Every structure is written in C-alpha cells, then in structure tokens.
Amino acid sequence: MPSVEALSASKRKAARAARGDWFGYLGRAGLAAQGVCFGIIAALAIGLALGAGGETTDPQGALNALARHTWSKVLLLLLCLGFAGYALWRFAQALFDRGGMGSDLGGLFRRGIQFVQGLSYAVLTVGAAKTLAGSGGRQGGEKRAAAGIFGWPAGREIVGVIAVVLLISALVTAYWGASRRFEESLATEEMSRETRRTVSAAGLVGLFSLGLVLGIVGWFLLKAAVQFRPQDPVGLGGALAKLAHAPYGSWLLGITAAGLMTFALFDLIQARYHKV
C-alpha cells in the first residue's frame, strides 16, 4: 500500500495541477461550449414561440439537433471537448478550491454547487460522445433519472432533497443576476466602460432567466416528490414547454427564451473575462 507520505505528495501534486493554467483554458472552453448549447436551446424555443417550427428541448436535444446535419458534427465534437473541459474545471474548483472559495459554510456550499455542475457536465459529455458516435440519448434525461430515483429506497425523500437544492440554486442564480454579484468573478478591470455595461445587462437578464427556468424544474420536482407522482418531473425542455402551454404561452416562452439567449451571450463573454 502507498505510504502516507506518498499519498500526501500525490495530493499536493494534484492540487498544483488543478490550480495550473491548463485548467483555466479548460474552463474558458467549457463556458464557450455552455454558451453555444444554451444558444441552440434558446433559438429553437424562440422559433416555436414565433410559430417558425422550433421546439422546446434540453441540452441533449440540442446535441441531437446538431447530429442531424453532417456539417454540424464538427461543432458537436467541439462541444463534447468543451463540456469535458467544463466538468474538469468545476471539479478542480470543488475539490481543490481553485476558485478560492474557502472552507467555511458559504465556501463549502458554493464548492458543492460547483461539484454538482461538474457531475452534470460529465454526464452531458458522455451524452455528446454517444451522439457523435451515432447512439445519442433521448432528450428529457433529467425526467427519466428522477423517475428512476423514485424506485430507490427512500427515493421519494431523495427526490425531495434534490428539488430543494435545485430551488435554492434557482434563487441563488436569480440573486446573483439581480445583485450583479457575478461581476466579482469577472476581470472587469480589463473591460471598457461600454463592454462593462453590456456584460452587466447580459448577466442580469441571463442569470435571472436561467433562475426562472431552474425554479420551474425544481417546483415540479418537489411537487412530484410530495404527491409521489414519478411522471410529473420536468427537465429544462419540459420547463419551457410548461411556459408554452400557460396563458399567453407564446409571449412567456418567447421572453424566457430571449433571456436564455442573453445567458448564452453572457457565457461567451465569460469565456473571455471570467477569472478562471
């Protein structure tokens, strides 16, 4: 078995690697990939709201849309690499505190969110790779996963906890947008005055819109847990579909989709200015 000293040396080496420049490049690539993915989702939803043949979908659905065309498979490959980079960057932040969040309660909470983000994008990376190989998954994976958890021991309680965490994340996301706390993570000193105004507006609108959609997903997940209805959870695409079928649905969907498009733009800006 490895000695304690060897394990400690390996841990220090991993920590140094996690704080290196390469993980910063991976983070920037990941933010750009996230922006492109949300841009596709938003564009499809805007098309539906305008009656131009769009659809409500989730990240896997966006990947499937790219796989339909030969010319877009190069972009699909780049997204796969970007998602992998995003996952590794978030894991580096969560496990080795690359972002300097600290180990107090607030820091551990934020690092916990980063770890969940890493897991989510690791799953999305696998989905992108399968799609690229011609065996991609169906959209609505979050709904199927939640339905499967209901079959576990204490599955109802687990789904309820996930729902509460998601609702808290939605509130935090909306708060970060409304309060402009996101600017703390950006190198605003490198921006011109006009660029900073644009980034501030994009972050406000984009994060608030994302928080709204996450809140809808969390609400239906919590409702399913309380009423023990495994068929009720929705994912990102399902949340947009709920808006589409609400009163004034086309307007609600269009406005929310435009907000998500703004979030996609904000992600692309973050790829340049985020303190990775």
N, C-alpha and C positions, 0 to 999 in steps of 0.2 A: 504493500500500500504506500502511496505517496506520503512523505513526511509532512508535518505541519508547516515547516519552513518552505517546502516546495509548493504547497498549496497557497501559502501567503504570497510567495513570489509570483505564482501564476495569476493570482487575483490582482496584484499590483500591475502586472504586465497587461492584463485585460483592461484594467481601469485606464491605463495610459493610452492604450489603443482606442478605447471608447471616447476619449477626450481629444483624439487626434483630428487633423484637418480632414481626413478622408470621410469621417462620419458627418462632418459639416457639408461636404459635397453631396453625400447621400441624402441628407435632409433637404437640401435645395432641390435635388432631382425629385424627391418624393413630394414636396409641396407643389412643384410644377405638374406632376402626374395627377395629384389630387385635384388641382385646378382644372385640368383638361377633362377629367372624369365627371366632375360636377358640371362643367360647361356642357357636356353632352347630355346629361340628365336634364339640365335646365332647358336646353334648346328643344329637346323632344317634348317637354311639358309645355313650353311656350307654343309650339306647333299645335298641340292638342287644344290649348286654350283659344287659339286663333282659328280653330277649325281647319288647320292645314295638314292634317294627317299625322300628328305626333302621337305620343303615348306617355303614360306615367310609368317610370321604371326606376330601378335601383342601380348601384354600381355594376353588378353582374349583368343586368340588362343592357347597360351602356357598352360593356365589353362585347356582349353578343351582337350588338348593333354594328360594332366595328368589324367583327368577324365575318359579316355578310359580304364584305367587299374586299377584293384582293388588294387594292391599293392601300387600304387602311390597316392591313395586318402589320406593316412596319410600325405604325403608331401603336398598335396593340402590344407589340414586342417592347417598345419603349416604355409604355405604361406598366407592363409587367416588371421591368427592371426598376422603374421609379417606385412602384409600390413596395418592392423588396427593400429598396433603399430607405423609404419612409419607415418601414417596420423596424429595420436595424437601428435607425436614428432614434426612434422613440424608445426602443429597448435600452439603448445607451443612456438616454436621459433618465429612464425609470430606474435602472439597475445600478448605474454608476454616477448618477446625479450630474450628467453632463451639463444640464441647464442651470446648475447651482441653486436648486430649489431648497436644499437643506433637508434636515431630518426631523423638523418639528411637525406638528399635526398638519398644518397647512401645506408644508412642503411634501409630506408623505401623501396627502390627498392628491395633489397635483401630479406627483410621480405615479400614483396609482392610475390616474386618468391616462397618463402617457403610456403606461404598460398596456392598458386596455386598447388604446389606439394602435399600439404595436401589434397586438394579437389580431385585431380587426384587419389590419393591412397585410398581416401574414396570411390570413385566410383568403383575402382578396388576391394576393399574389398567386396562391395556388389556383384560384378560380381563373385568373388571367392566363396562367400557364396551360391549364386544361383547355381553355377556349382557343388558345393559339394552336394547340395540338389537335383541335377538331373535336374535342369531347367536353366542351364547356358545360357548366351547370346551368340550371334554370334560375331565372330571377325569383325574388321572394325567399331567398335563403334564410333571412332572419326569421320570417314567419314559420318556416319549416323547422328551424332549430328550436324556436320557442315551443312549438307543438311537441317536439320530441322530448324536451325537458319536462313537460307535464307528466310523462311516463316514468320519470325517475322517482326514487324515494324522496319525499319532501320536495318534489318537483314544483308543486304549486307555490311553496314558500320561496324557492329559488327564483322562480319567475317574478314573484312579487319584489324580491330584493333587487333584481336586475332592472325592473321597471322604476323603482325608486331612484336607483343610481342614475338611470337614463334621464329621469325628470330633473334630478339635481344638476346633471350635466347640461340639460337644456337651459335651466335657469342661469347657470354659471356662464354658458356661452352667450346668452342674450345680455347678461350683465356686463360681460367683457366688451360686447359691442357697444351697448348704450353708454357705458362709463369711459369707453376708449382706453381701457386698461391694456388692450392688445398692443398699444404703442410702446409699452415697456419692453416688448420682445423684438422691437424693430430698431434698426440703426437710423433713427430719424435725423440724426446729425448729418447724414450723408445725402439727405433729400433737399431739393429746392423747396421753396415755400409752396409753389403750385403743386408739386408732387405730394407734399405732406398733406395738403388739403384733400387731394384726390384719394390718397390712402386712408385718411381719416373717415371720409364719407363712405368709401367702399367697405371698410371694416365695420362701421356702424350698421349699414344696411345688410351686408352679407352675413355677419355673425348673428344679428337679430333674426334674420330669415331662417338660418340654419337652426337656431334655438327653437323657433316656432315649429319646424318640422320634427325635430327631435322630441319636442314636447308632445306632439300628436302621437308619435310612435310610443313614447313612454306611457301616455294616458291609456291607449288601447291595450298595451301590455299589462298595465296594472288592472284595468277593468277585466281582462281575461283571467287574471290570477284570482281576483276577488270572487268572480262569478264561476270560476272553474270552467271556462269555455276555451279549449285549446285552439278552436278555429278562429278566434277573434283577433289575435295579434296581427299587427301590420308592420311592414318594413318601410324603408324610405319611399319606395314606389307606391305602397299602399297608403301612406300618409298623404301623398299628393293626390291619389285617387279619391280619398275622403274629401279633400278640398274641392275636387272637380264635381263631386256629387252633392255638395252642400248648396243651399240657396245662393244665388249669384256665383255659382261654382266657377264659371269661366273667368270671371273677374278675380276671384280669390286665387285660383290656380295661376293665372297669368301674373298677378302681382308677386306671389310667393316664388314662382319660377324665375321672375326677373330678379328677385332678391338673391336666389341661389346662383344666378348667372353673375351677379355682382360679387358673391362669395368666391366664385371661380376666378374672377378677375383679381380679387384680393389675394387669393392663393398664389397666382402668378407673380404678383408684386412681392409677396412674401418670399418667393423663391430667390429674389434678388436682395431683399433688405432684412430678412429675418436673422436674428442673432443665433445662428445655429451652433 
